[in-house]
Amino acid sequence: MNIKSSSHLDFFQQRLPYVGSGLYDTISVFVIGVGTGLMVVGFKKAIALINHYAFGPLRETLPGGSWNLLLVPLIGGLVVGLLQQYLVRPEKYHGVSSIMVSIALGNGRLPYKHTPIKVLTSALSIGFGASVGPEDPSVQIGANWGSFVARKLRVDESRLPTLVAMGAASGIAAAFNAPIAGVFFSLELLLGHLHAGAIGMVLFGAVLSSVVTQALVGATPAFSIPAYAFSSPLELIFYLGLGLLAGLTAFAYIKAIYLAHDAMHRSLLPRWLRPILIGGLVGLAGMRFPQIFGDSYETISEILRGEQLIIWLLLTLLLLKIVLTALSLAAGFIGGVFAPSLFLGAALGGAYGALIARFFPGLGIQPSAFALVGMAAVLAGTVHAPLTAIMLLFEMTNDYRIILPLMFAVAVSLLTSRWLHPTSVYETSLQRDGLHIHRGQDIDILEALSVEEVMDRSPLTIPWDTPLAQIHLLFDRAHAHGLPVVDSDGRLYGVVTLSDLENAVHDSPENLKRPVRDFCSRKLIVAHPDESVHQALKRMGMYDIGRMPVVLRDDPTRIVGWLSRMDIIQAYQMALSRYKLTRHRANQIKLGLISGVSVFEFVVASHSPLAHKKLKDINLPEYSLVASIERQGNIIIPHGNARLLPGDLVAVISHDNDRETLEQLFHGPKEAAVPEPRQTTPNRTAQS
């Protein structure tokens, strides 16, 4: 709908100017909350209808006897592949990641026109058995609907991100019948903070969405579970183990998603063929283990009721779900990571609880209770939203009695997952593209650099038996005022500074003959290679030191580098350079979101007809414009005499219809196409 042609809306706004923005906000909240509830319920009904047809009438008409179960996801892959090829616009960021980018960089503007076909593709993906979940698409429905309504009602731009986040909260509320979890979802993942007015809007929208959902499908919890009881504090020991395993599972899940994505996109398989092949693989696995089809909610319910507690089966399903979910997302099936996370947690917790009950039969352990806690723990470790996970499981089960072990296991899982992988499954896709967004905000530029990137990897070390008289020469040689001291095995022993040397000589000149180990500092402040430069810099300031050894977390005597103030200064220069590239990329995203056009990025292939030509000599499709050229980490402002070279990353503003034409121009003939190596640009990837 074009706003300029919306006479009814113009009439409404012109007749009620005196009410200010409050009335429009109220109308927006009502329309977004109710509309999201209706659409999410319709989306879930569509999934159920497609699933019934695919595994019912359609399967019955297929040949092959029991083998025709393999064909159902394969046919679904064919339909999804064709939709992806011809109707679904390729996007750099998907699902929650795209909403995070929209709120942080695009002021809440989302390309809502493409939502209906994406929702249809998602319903087909899940209905035909692909191992993905319906919750992320539900969030997309709410967020895009929020962006649409707010922009059509001409809500003040400053409130647009809040209304988009409210739509996302309404999507979670409708998907799980969990309004409180929806609010925490928006707070933890999208906005980062809420003032009083904003939290009122988000709460109101989530409640409206839940009211609509309950009116249409009932107020029963998503999972019906038997009564659980937390009988003894001793059980927390076992929940500690579950939290550690859940964090490891979440880490493996995130890594599998991006490994599968990279492998799939490095392959030469056509876009339409990928879901067909993976659909066939899902069908093959589903012939023996049908529990992995779709969102697997029925299997989760059975585990929670204690009906599926065979240890080897649950562990097999755990591995299969990780692999098949990663491959399904990489192949182009549209869905989310929420439901698979819940399934992984239920399978892990059920198997772990059954194992504990077998070895400790006298404790009265309920394996299903561990399955319930495992669901929240794996979800928190995957999306790094602990409050959302806790409230979600509480609202989905309406059971408060197990809240203490639930909170404990979630905390342990989150700490474990963040230690192994500092970013969530959503933030990782952005970070790999050079965008560092956390809770709706761009983070400090030094947060974007790790210590490992800037440290001295081969620092000069001093053997601990070196006479103090030689230290001054070593300082001059290294151009440093401090150096690490190592023992006879090369292990970090201490740090000696120029001040240590001066104090020793001041006490007695005879000290120059003694070994350095007698004077070096043993109370070491260290850095770790995987932490950010920002964290290391704060530690330097806290202890007023100018240098730190860099050691492994699991072996604090293993020195792997040296970080000094000079390294920090150089890191800042590097961060500024990277920040310019990130800002440039962010501005491209803003341009696409605000203007409605697309910003495409193409690498100039060596065999491209555009290679080595000046911009004024090339013919692009009408209304297409070269926005920037990135070469070896530097941004080149385009002008007529600028020459395109192989390996350049070129940003082009154009319409979606011109994408294929532009690809042919920049990539050259398909038969000659080979991957172009680019070492200076971060990986570009996306997460559903």
C-alpha positions as CSV (number, residue, x, y, z in Angstrom):
1,M,0.0,0.0,0.0
2,N,1.3,3.4,-0.9
3,I,1.0,5.9,1.9
4,K,0.3,8.8,-0.5
5,S,-2.7,7.0,-1.9
6,S,-4.1,6.0,1.4
7,S,-6.9,8.6,1.6
8,H,-8.6,7.0,4.6
9,L,-5.4,7.2,6.6
10,D,-4.8,10.8,5.6
11,F,-8.3,11.7,6.6
12,F,-7.9,10.0,9.9
13,Q,-4.6,11.8,10.7
14,Q,-5.8,15.2,9.5
15,R,-9.0,15.0,11.6
16,L,-7.3,14.0,14.9
17,P,-4.1,16.1,15.1
18,Y,-4.8,17.3,18.6
19,V,-4.4,13.9,20.2
20,G,-0.6,14.0,19.5
21,S,1.3,10.8,19.0
22,G,-0.3,8.9,21.9
23,L,-3.3,7.8,20.0
24,Y,-1.2,6.5,17.1
25,D,1.0,4.6,19.5
26,T,-2.1,3.0,21.1
27,I,-3.6,2.1,17.7
28,S,-0.2,0.7,16.6
29,V,0.2,-1.4,19.7
30,F,-3.3,-2.8,19.4
31,V,-3.1,-3.6,15.7
32,I,0.4,-5.1,16.0
33,G,-0.4,-7.3,19.0
34,V,-3.7,-8.6,17.7
35,G,-2.5,-8.9,14.1
36,T,0.6,-10.8,15.1
37,G,-1.5,-13.2,17.2
38,L,-3.8,-13.9,14.3
39,M,-1.1,-14.3,11.8
40,V,1.1,-16.6,14.0
41,V,-1.9,-18.8,14.7
42,G,-2.6,-19.0,11.0
43,F,1.0,-19.8,10.3
44,K,0.9,-22.7,12.8
45,K,-2.4,-23.9,11.3
46,A,-0.8,-23.8,7.9
47,I,2.1,-25.9,9.1
48,A,-0.3,-28.5,10.6
49,L,-2.3,-28.6,7.4
50,I,0.7,-29.0,5.1
51,N,2.2,-31.7,7.5
52,H,-1.1,-33.6,7.5
53,Y,-1.3,-33.6,3.7
54,A,2.4,-34.4,3.1
55,F,2.6,-37.3,5.5
56,G,-1.0,-38.4,4.8
57,P,-2.7,-38.2,1.4
58,L,0.5,-37.3,-0.5
59,R,2.5,-40.1,1.0
60,E,-0.2,-42.6,0.3
61,T,-0.1,-41.8,-3.4
62,L,3.6,-42.3,-3.6
63,P,5.2,-45.6,-4.7
64,G,7.8,-47.5,-2.8
65,G,5.9,-48.9,0.2
66,S,7.7,-47.8,3.4
67,W,10.4,-46.2,1.4
68,N,8.0,-43.5,0.3
69,L,8.6,-41.7,3.6
70,L,12.0,-40.7,2.1
71,L,10.3,-39.0,-0.7
72,V,8.1,-36.6,1.4
73,P,10.9,-34.3,2.6
74,L,12.6,-34.7,-0.9
75,I,9.4,-33.4,-2.6
76,G,9.3,-30.6,0.0
77,G,12.9,-29.8,-0.8
78,L,11.9,-29.5,-4.5
79,V,9.1,-27.1,-3.8
80,V,11.2,-25.0,-1.4
81,G,14.1,-25.0,-3.9
82,L,11.9,-23.7,-6.7
83,L,10.5,-21.0,-4.4
84,Q,14.0,-20.0,-3.3
85,Q,15.2,-19.9,-6.9
86,Y,12.4,-17.8,-8.4
87,L,10.4,-16.0,-5.6
88,V,12.4,-15.7,-2.4
89,R,14.9,-12.9,-2.5
90,P,18.4,-13.8,-1.4
91,E,19.3,-12.1,1.9
92,K,22.5,-11.6,3.7
93,Y,20.9,-11.8,7.2
94,H,17.9,-14.0,8.1
95,G,15.5,-14.4,11.0
96,V,16.4,-12.7,14.3
97,S,19.8,-11.6,12.9
98,S,18.0,-9.4,10.3
99,I,15.8,-7.9,13.0
100,M,18.9,-7.1,15.1
101,V,20.5,-5.3,12.2
102,S,17.2,-3.5,11.4
103,I,16.9,-2.1,15.0
104,A,20.6,-1.3,15.4
105,L,21.3,0.2,12.0
106,G,18.0,0.8,10.1
107,N,15.9,2.3,12.9
108,G,13.5,-0.6,12.7
109,R,12.9,-0.6,9.0
110,L,12.3,-4.1,7.6
111,P,11.6,-5.2,4.0
112,Y,8.1,-6.5,4.9
113,K,6.9,-6.9,1.3
114,H,8.9,-10.2,1.1
115,T,7.4,-11.6,4.3
116,P,4.4,-13.5,2.9
117,I,6.5,-15.7,0.5
118,K,9.1,-16.3,3.2
119,V,6.3,-17.4,5.7
120,L,4.8,-19.7,3.0
121,T,8.3,-21.2,2.3
122,S,8.8,-21.7,6.1
123,A,5.4,-23.4,6.5
124,L,6.3,-25.7,3.6
125,S,9.8,-26.4,5.0
126,I,8.5,-27.4,8.4
127,G,5.3,-29.1,7.1
128,F,7.3,-31.4,4.8
129,G,9.6,-32.4,7.7
130,A,12.8,-30.3,7.4
131,S,14.5,-30.1,10.8
132,V,13.8,-26.5,11.6
133,G,11.5,-24.6,14.0
134,P,8.5,-22.3,13.6
135,E,9.5,-19.8,16.3
136,D,12.0,-17.6,14.4
137,P,9.5,-17.2,11.5
138,S,6.9,-16.3,14.1
139,V,9.3,-13.6,15.3
140,Q,9.8,-12.4,11.7
141,I,6.0,-12.2,11.2
142,G,5.6,-10.0,14.3
143,A,8.6,-7.8,13.6
144,N,7.8,-7.2,10.0
145,W,4.1,-6.6,10.8
146,G,5.2,-4.1,13.4
147,S,7.5,-2.3,11.0
148,F,4.7,-2.2,8.4
149,V,2.0,-0.9,10.7
150,A,4.2,1.7,12.4
151,R,5.3,3.1,9.0
152,K,1.9,3.1,7.5
153,L,0.5,5.0,10.6
154,R,3.4,7.4,10.4
155,V,4.5,6.7,13.9
156,D,7.4,8.9,15.1
157,E,10.7,7.4,13.9
158,S,12.1,7.3,17.4
159,R,9.5,4.8,18.4
160,L,9.8,2.6,15.4
161,P,12.5,0.2,16.9
162,T,10.3,-0.3,20.0
163,L,7.3,-1.2,17.9
164,V,9.4,-3.7,15.8
165,A,10.7,-5.2,19.0
166,M,7.1,-5.3,20.3
167,G,6.1,-7.2,17.2
168,A,8.9,-9.7,17.8
169,A,7.7,-10.1,21.4
170,S,4.2,-10.7,20.2
171,G,5.5,-13.4,17.9
172,I,7.2,-15.2,20.7
173,A,4.1,-14.8,22.9
174,A,1.8,-16.3,20.2
175,A,4.2,-19.1,19.2
176,F,4.6,-20.3,22.8
177,N,1.6,-18.8,24.6
178,A,4.3,-17.1,26.7
179,P,3.9,-13.2,26.9
180,I,6.5,-12.7,29.6
181,A,9.1,-14.7,27.7
182,G,8.3,-12.5,24.6
183,V,9.1,-9.4,26.6
184,F,12.4,-10.7,27.9
185,F,13.3,-11.9,24.3
186,S,13.0,-8.3,23.1
187,L,14.9,-7.0,26.0
188,E,17.8,-9.4,25.9
189,L,18.3,-9.9,22.2
190,L,16.8,-6.8,20.4
191,L,16.7,-3.6,22.4
192,G,19.1,-4.2,25.3
193,H,17.2,-1.7,27.5
194,L,13.6,-0.5,27.9
195,H,12.4,2.8,29.4
196,A,9.1,2.9,31.2
197,G,7.1,3.9,28.1
198,A,8.7,1.3,25.9
199,I,8.2,-1.6,28.3
200,G,4.6,-0.7,28.6
201,M,4.1,-0.9,24.9
202,V,6.0,-4.2,24.6
203,L,4.0,-5.7,27.5
204,F,0.7,-4.6,26.1
205,G,1.4,-6.0,22.6
206,A,2.6,-9.3,24.0
207,V,-0.5,-9.7,26.2
208,L,-2.8,-8.8,23.3
209,S,-1.1,-11.4,21.1
210,S,-1.4,-14.1,23.8
211,V,-5.1,-13.2,24.4
212,V,-5.8,-13.7,20.7
213,T,-3.9,-17.0,20.7
214,Q,-5.7,-18.3,23.8
215,A,-9.0,-17.3,22.4
216,L,-8.4,-19.3,19.2
217,V,-6.4,-22.3,20.4
218,G,-7.0,-22.4,24.1
219,A,-4.9,-21.5,27.2
220,T,-3.3,-24.9,27.7
221,P,0.6,-24.9,28.1
222,A,2.6,-25.9,25.0
223,F,3.7,-29.0,26.9
224,S,1.7,-31.0,29.4
225,I,3.9,-32.5,32.0
226,P,3.5,-34.5,35.2
227,A,4.2,-33.0,38.6
228,Y,7.9,-32.5,39.3
229,A,9.5,-31.9,42.7
230,F,12.9,-30.6,43.7
231,S,13.5,-32.9,46.7
232,S,17.1,-32.2,47.8
233,P,19.8,-29.6,47.4
234,L,22.1,-32.6,46.6
235,E,20.4,-32.7,43.2
236,L,22.1,-29.4,42.3
237,I,25.3,-31.4,41.8
238,F,23.7,-33.4,39.0
239,Y,22.1,-30.2,37.6
240,L,25.6,-28.7,37.5
241,G,26.7,-31.6,35.3
242,L,23.7,-31.0,33.1
243,G,24.5,-27.3,32.7
244,L,28.0,-28.1,31.6
245,L,26.8,-30.7,29.1
246,A,24.1,-28.2,27.8
247,G,26.8,-25.5,27.3
248,L,28.9,-28.0,25.3
249,T,25.8,-29.0,23.3
250,A,24.9,-25.4,22.5
251,F,28.5,-24.8,21.4
252,A,28.5,-27.9,19.1
253,Y,25.1,-26.8,17.7
254,I,26.3,-23.3,16.8
255,K,29.6,-24.6,15.3
256,A,27.6,-27.2,13.2
257,I,25.3,-24.5,11.8
258,Y,28.2,-22.4,10.5
259,L,30.3,-25.3,9.3
260,A,27.3,-26.6,7.3
261,H,26.6,-23.1,6.0
262,D,30.2,-22.6,4.8
263,A,30.4,-26.0,3.3
264,M,27.1,-25.6,1.4
265,H,28.0,-22.1,0.1
266,R,31.4,-23.2,-1.0
267,S,29.9,-26.0,-3.1
268,L,28.9,-25.5,-6.7
269,L,25.4,-26.9,-6.2
270,P,22.7,-24.8,-7.7
271,R,20.5,-23.0,-5.1
272,W,17.4,-24.9,-6.1
273,L,19.1,-28.3,-5.8
274,R,20.4,-27.9,-2.2
275,P,17.1,-28.4,-0.4
276,I,16.3,-31.4,-2.6
277,L,19.4,-33.2,-1.6
278,I,19.2,-32.3,2.1
279,G,15.5,-33.1,2.0
280,G,16.3,-36.6,0.8
281,L,18.9,-37.0,3.6
282,V,16.3,-35.9,6.2
283,G,13.9,-38.4,4.7
284,L,16.5,-41.2,4.8
285,A,17.2,-40.5,8.5
286,G,13.5,-40.1,9.2
287,M,12.8,-43.6,8.0
288,R,14.6,-45.0,11.0
289,F,14.1,-42.1,13.4
290,P,10.9,-40.2,12.5
291,Q,11.3,-38.1,15.7
292,I,13.6,-35.7,13.9
293,F,11.0,-34.5,11.4
294,G,9.8,-30.9,11.7
295,D,9.7,-29.1,15.0
296,S,9.6,-32.5,17.0
297,Y,7.2,-31.1,19.5
298,E,5.4,-34.4,19.9
299,T,8.7,-36.1,20.7
300,I,9.5,-33.4,23.3
301,S,6.2,-34.0,24.9
302,E,6.8,-37.8,25.0
303,I,10.2,-37.2,26.7
304,L,8.7,-34.9,29.3
305,R,6.0,-37.5,30.1
306,G,8.8,-40.1,30.5
307,E,7.7,-42.1,27.4
308,Q,11.0,-41.8,25.4
309,L,13.8,-42.4,27.9
310,I,16.0,-44.9,26.1
311,I,19.5,-43.6,26.6
312,W,21.0,-44.7,23.3
313,L,18.0,-43.5,21.3
314,L,18.0,-40.1,22.9
315,L,21.8,-39.6,22.3
316,T,21.3,-40.8,18.7
317,L,18.5,-38.3,18.2
318,L,20.6,-35.6,19.8
319,L,23.4,-36.1,17.2
320,L,21.0,-36.4,14.3
321,K,19.1,-33.3,15.2
322,I,22.3,-31.2,15.4
323,V,23.5,-32.4,12.0
324,L,20.2,-32.3,10.2
325,T,19.2,-28.9,11.5
326,A,22.5,-27.4,10.5
327,L,22.2,-28.9,7.0
328,S,18.5,-27.9,6.6
329,L,19.3,-24.3,7.4
330,A,22.3,-24.3,5.2
331,A,20.4,-25.8,2.3
332,G,17.8,-23.0,2.3
333,F,14.9,-24.5,4.3
334,I,13.4,-21.5,6.1
335,G,13.0,-22.0,9.8
336,G,14.5,-21.2,13.2
337,V,16.8,-22.6,15.8
338,F,14.5,-22.3,18.8
339,A,12.6,-25.6,18.5
340,P,15.7,-27.6,17.6
341,S,17.4,-26.1,20.7
342,L,14.5,-27.3,22.9
343,F,14.6,-30.7,21.3
344,L,18.3,-31.0,21.9
345,G,17.9,-30.0,25.5
346,A,15.1,-32.5,26.1
347,A,17.1,-35.4,24.5
348,L,20.2,-34.4,26.4
349,G,18.4,-34.0,29.7
350,G,16.4,-37.1,29.3
351,A,19.4,-39.3,28.6
352,Y,21.4,-37.7,31.4
353,G,18.6,-38.0,33.9
354,A,18.0,-41.7,32.9
355,L,21.7,-42.4,33.4
356,I,21.7,-40.7,36.8
357,A,18.6,-42.6,37.8
358,R,20.2,-45.9,36.8
359,F,23.4,-45.3,38.8
360,F,21.6,-43.7,41.8
361,P,18.3,-45.5,42.1
362,G,17.8,-44.5,45.8
363,L,17.6,-40.8,45.1
364,G,14.3,-40.8,43.4
365,I,15.6,-39.0,40.3
366,Q,13.0,-38.0,37.7
367,P,14.7,-38.1,34.3
368,S,11.9,-36.0,32.8
369,A,12.7,-33.2,35.2
370,F,16.2,-33.2,33.8
371,A,14.8,-33.1,30.2
372,L,12.7,-30.0,31.1
373,V,15.7,-28.2,32.6
374,G,17.9,-29.3,29.7
375,M,15.5,-27.6,27.3
376,A,16.1,-24.2,28.9
377,A,19.8,-24.8,29.4
378,V,20.6,-25.6,25.8
379,L,18.3,-22.7,24.5
380,A,20.1,-20.2,26.8
381,G,23.5,-21.5,25.7
382,T,22.5,-21.2,22.0
383,V,20.9,-17.7,21.9
384,H,22.6,-16.3,25.1
385,A,19.2,-15.1,26.5
386,P,19.0,-16.7,30.0
387,L,15.9,-14.9,31.2
388,T,14.0,-15.7,28.0
389,A,14.9,-19.4,28.4
390,I,13.9,-19.5,32.1
391,M,10.6,-17.6,31.6
392,L,9.8,-19.5,28.4
393,L,10.0,-22.9,30.1
394,F,8.1,-21.6,33.2
395,E,5.2,-20.3,31.0
396,M,5.2,-23.3,28.7
397,T,4.8,-25.7,31.6
398,N,3.1,-23.6,34.3
399,D,5.2,-25.3,36.8
400,Y,7.2,-23.3,39.4
401,R,8.5,-26.2,41.5
402,I,11.6,-26.8,39.4
403,I,12.6,-23.1,39.0
404,L,15.7,-23.4,41.3
405,P,17.5,-26.1,39.3
406,L,16.3,-24.5,36.1
407,M,18.0,-21.2,36.9
408,F,21.1,-23.0,38.1
409,A,21.5,-25.1,35.0
410,V,20.8,-22.2,32.7
411,A,23.5,-20.1,34.4
412,V,26.1,-22.9,34.1
413,S,25.2,-23.6,30.5
414,L,25.4,-19.9,29.5
415,L,28.8,-19.5,31.2
416,T,30.1,-22.6,29.5
417,S,28.8,-21.7,26.1
418,R,30.1,-18.1,26.3
419,W,33.5,-19.4,27.4
420,L,33.7,-21.7,24.4
421,H,32.0,-19.3,21.9
422,P,31.6,-15.7,23.1
423,T,28.8,-14.8,20.7
424,S,25.3,-16.2,20.3
425,V,24.0,-18.1,17.2
426,Y,22.5,-14.8,16.0
427,E,25.4,-12.5,16.8
428,T,27.9,-14.9,15.1
429,S,26.4,-14.4,11.7
430,L,26.7,-10.6,12.0
431,Q,30.2,-10.8,13.5
432,R,31.4,-12.9,10.5
433,D,30.3,-10.0,8.3
434,G,32.2,-7.4,10.3
435,L,29.1,-6.2,12.2
436,H,29.5,-6.2,16.0
437,I,26.0,-5.7,17.4
438,H,25.0,-6.7,20.9
439,R,21.6,-6.1,22.4
440,G,20.5,-3.6,19.8
441,Q,23.7,-1.5,19.9
442,D,27.0,-1.3,18.1
443,I,29.7,-2.2,20.5
444,D,33.1,-0.5,21.3
445,I,35.4,-0.7,18.3
446,L,38.1,-2.4,20.5
447,E,35.5,-5.1,21.3
448,A,35.7,-6.1,17.7
449,L,39.4,-7.0,18.0
450,S,40.7,-10.0,19.9
451,V,44.0,-10.0,21.8
452,E,45.2,-12.8,19.5
453,E,45.0,-10.5,16.5
454,V,47.3,-7.8,18.0
455,M,49.6,-9.5,20.5
456,D,53.3,-10.1,19.8
457,R,53.3,-13.8,19.0
458,S,57.0,-14.3,19.5
459,P,58.0,-12.2,22.5
460,L,61.6,-12.2,23.8
461,T,61.6,-14.3,27.0
462,I,64.2,-14.3,29.8
463,P,65.4,-17.6,31.3
464,W,64.9,-17.5,35.0
465,D,68.6,-18.1,35.7
466,T,69.8,-15.1,33.7
467,P,72.0,-12.7,35.8
468,L,70.3,-9.4,36.6
469,A,73.2,-7.6,35.0
470,Q,72.1,-8.8,31.5
471,I,68.5,-7.6,31.8
472,H,69.2,-4.0,30.8
473,L,70.7,-5.2,27.5
474,L,67.7,-7.4,26.9
475,F,65.4,-4.5,27.5
476,D,67.3,-2.4,24.9
477,R,67.3,-5.3,22.5
478,A,63.5,-5.7,22.8
479,H,62.8,-1.9,23.0
480,A,60.7,-2.7,26.1
481,H,60.4,-1.8,29.8
482,G,59.2,-5.3,30.8
483,L,59.7,-8.9,29.7
484,P,58.4,-12.3,30.7
485,V,60.5,-14.7,32.7
486,V,60.4,-18.5,31.9
487,D,61.6,-21.5,33.8
488,S,63.9,-24.3,32.5
489,D,60.9,-25.9,30.8
490,G,59.9,-22.7,29.0
491,R,56.9,-22.1,31.3
492,L,55.9,-18.7,32.4
493,Y,57.4,-17.9,35.8
494,G,57.0,-14.2,36.2
495,V,57.5,-10.7,34.7
496,V,60.5,-8.5,35.2
497,T,60.3,-4.7,34.6
498,L,62.8,-1.8,34.5
499,S,61.5,-0.8,37.9
500,D,62.4,-4.2,39.3
501,L,65.9,-3.8,38.0
502,E,66.3,-0.3,39.4
503,N,65.0,-1.3,42.8
504,A,67.4,-4.3,43.0
505,V,70.4,-2.2,42.1
506,H,69.3,0.5,44.6
507,D,69.2,-2.1,47.4
508,S,72.6,-3.6,46.6
509,P,74.9,-3.5,43.5
510,E,75.7,-7.1,44.3
511,N,72.2,-8.1,43.2
512,L,73.4,-7.7,39.6
513,K,75.1,-11.1,40.0
514,R,71.9,-12.9,41.2
515,P,69.4,-14.6,38.8
516,V,66.4,-12.7,37.6
517,R,64.0,-15.1,39.3
518,D,64.8,-13.6,42.6
519,F,63.5,-10.2,41.6
520,C,60.7,-10.7,39.0
521,S,57.1,-10.3,40.0
522,R,55.2,-13.5,40.6
523,K,51.7,-11.9,41.0
524,L,50.8,-11.9,37.3
525,I,48.0,-10.1,35.6
526,V,47.5,-11.9,32.3
527,A,45.4,-11.7,29.1
528,H,43.9,-14.5,27.1
529,P,44.1,-14.8,23.3
530,D,40.3,-15.1,22.8
531,E,39.2,-12.1,24.8
532,S,38.7,-8.6,23.3
533,V,41.4,-5.9,23.4
534,H,38.8,-3.8,25.2
535,Q,38.7,-6.2,28.1
536,A,42.5,-6.4,28.3
537,L,42.8,-2.6,28.2
538,K,40.4,-2.3,31.1
539,R,42.5,-4.7,33.1
540,M,45.7,-2.8,32.3
541,G,44.0,0.4,33.6
542,M,42.7,-1.3,36.7
543,Y,46.1,-2.5,37.8
544,D,48.1,0.4,36.3
545,I,50.4,-1.8,34.2
546,G,51.8,-1.3,30.7
547,R,52.2,-4.9,29.6
548,M,50.8,-8.4,30.1
549,P,51.7,-11.9,29.2
550,V,49.1,-13.7,27.1
551,V,48.4,-17.3,28.3
552,L,46.0,-20.1,27.5
553,R,42.9,-20.3,29.7
554,D,43.4,-23.9,30.5
555,D,47.2,-23.6,31.0
556,P,48.2,-20.3,32.7
557,T,51.9,-21.2,32.5
558,R,51.8,-21.6,28.7
559,I,52.8,-18.2,27.3
560,V,51.5,-17.6,23.7
561,G,52.1,-13.9,23.3
562,W,52.8,-10.5,24.9
563,L,50.5,-7.5,25.0
564,S,51.9,-4.0,25.6
565,R,50.6,-0.4,25.4
566,M,52.2,0.0,22.0
567,D,50.3,-3.1,20.8
568,I,47.1,-1.4,22.1
569,I,47.8,1.8,20.2
570,Q,48.4,-0.2,17.0
571,A,45.2,-2.2,17.8
572,Y,43.3,1.1,18.0
573,Q,44.5,2.1,14.6
574,M,43.5,-1.3,13.2
575,A,40.1,-1.0,15.0
576,L,39.6,2.4,13.4
577,S,40.3,1.1,10.0
578,R,38.0,-1.9,10.6
579,Y,35.4,0.5,12.0
580,K,35.4,2.6,8.8
581,L,34.7,-0.6,6.8
582,T,32.0,-1.6,9.3
583,R,30.4,1.9,9.2
584,H,30.5,1.8,5.4
585,R,28.8,-1.6,5.4
586,A,26.2,-0.4,8.0
587,N,25.4,2.7,5.9
588,Q,24.8,0.4,2.9
589,I,22.4,-1.6,5.0
590,K,20.7,1.6,6.2
591,L,20.3,2.8,2.6
592,G,18.7,-0.5,1.5
593,L,16.3,-0.5,4.5
594,I,15.3,3.1,4.2
595,S,15.0,3.5,0.4
596,G,13.5,0.1,-0.3
597,V,16.1,-0.7,-3.0
598,S,18.7,-3.5,-2.6
599,V,22.4,-3.1,-2.0
600,F,24.2,-6.0,-3.6
601,E,27.9,-6.9,-3.2
602,F,29.8,-8.6,-5.9
603,V,33.4,-9.8,-6.2
604,V,34.9,-8.9,-9.6
605,A,36.0,-12.2,-11.1
606,S,39.2,-12.4,-13.2
607,H,37.1,-13.4,-16.2
608,S,34.5,-10.8,-15.7
609,P,33.8,-8.5,-18.7
610,L,34.1,-5.6,-16.2
611,A,37.6,-6.5,-15.0
612,H,40.2,-3.7,-15.7
613,K,37.6,-1.4,-17.1
614,K,36.8,2.1,-15.9
615,L,33.3,2.8,-14.4
616,K,32.5,5.3,-17.2
617,D,33.1,2.5,-19.8
618,I,30.8,-0.1,-18.3
619,N,27.1,-0.5,-18.9
620,L,25.0,-1.5,-15.9
621,P,21.3,-2.0,-15.9
622,E,19.2,1.1,-15.8
623,Y,18.9,2.8,-12.4
624,S,21.8,0.8,-11.1
625,L,24.6,2.7,-9.3
626,V,28.0,1.6,-8.0
627,A,28.1,2.8,-4.3
628,S,31.6,1.8,-3.3
629,I,34.6,-0.3,-4.2
630,E,36.5,-2.2,-1.4
631,R,40.1,-3.1,-2.3
632,Q,42.5,-4.8,0.1
633,G,40.6,-3.4,3.1
634,N,40.4,0.1,1.7
635,I,37.3,1.9,0.5
636,I,37.5,3.6,-2.9
637,I,34.9,6.3,-3.6
638,P,33.7,5.5,-7.1
639,H,34.2,8.0,-9.9
640,G,34.2,7.7,-13.7
641,N,37.9,7.0,-14.0
642,A,38.0,4.4,-11.2
643,R,39.1,1.1,-12.6
644,L,37.6,-2.3,-11.4
645,L,40.2,-4.9,-10.7
646,P,39.8,-8.7,-10.0
647,G,39.1,-9.3,-6.4
648,D,37.4,-5.9,-5.8
649,L,34.3,-6.0,-3.6
650,V,31.8,-3.8,-5.4
651,A,28.6,-2.5,-3.7
652,V,25.8,-1.8,-6.3
653,I,22.5,-0.2,-5.6
654,S,19.8,-1.7,-7.8
655,H,16.4,-3.4,-8.0
656,D,15.9,-7.0,-7.2
657,N,15.0,-7.8,-10.8
658,D,18.5,-6.9,-11.9
659,R,20.4,-9.2,-9.6
660,E,21.0,-12.0,-12.2
661,T,22.1,-9.5,-14.8
662,L,24.6,-8.0,-12.3
663,E,25.9,-11.4,-11.3
664,Q,26.6,-12.3,-14.9
665,L,28.5,-9.0,-15.4
666,F,30.6,-9.3,-12.2
667,H,31.1,-13.0,-12.1
668,G,31.5,-13.7,-15.8
669,P,30.3,-16.8,-17.8
670,K,29.2,-19.6,-15.5
671,E,31.2,-22.2,-17.3
672,A,34.4,-20.2,-16.5
673,A,33.4,-19.4,-12.9
674,V,35.9,-20.4,-10.2
675,P,35.9,-19.1,-6.6
676,E,37.8,-15.8,-6.3
677,P,40.2,-15.7,-3.3
678,R,39.7,-12.7,-1.0
679,Q,41.7,-12.6,2.1
680,T,41.0,-9.1,3.3
681,T,37.2,-9.2,3.7
682,P,35.5,-11.0,6.6
683,N,33.4,-14.0,5.8
684,R,29.9,-13.1,4.7
685,T,27.3,-15.5,6.0
686,A,23.7,-15.6,7.3
687,Q,21.7,-17.4,9.9
688,S,18.1,-18.4,9.7
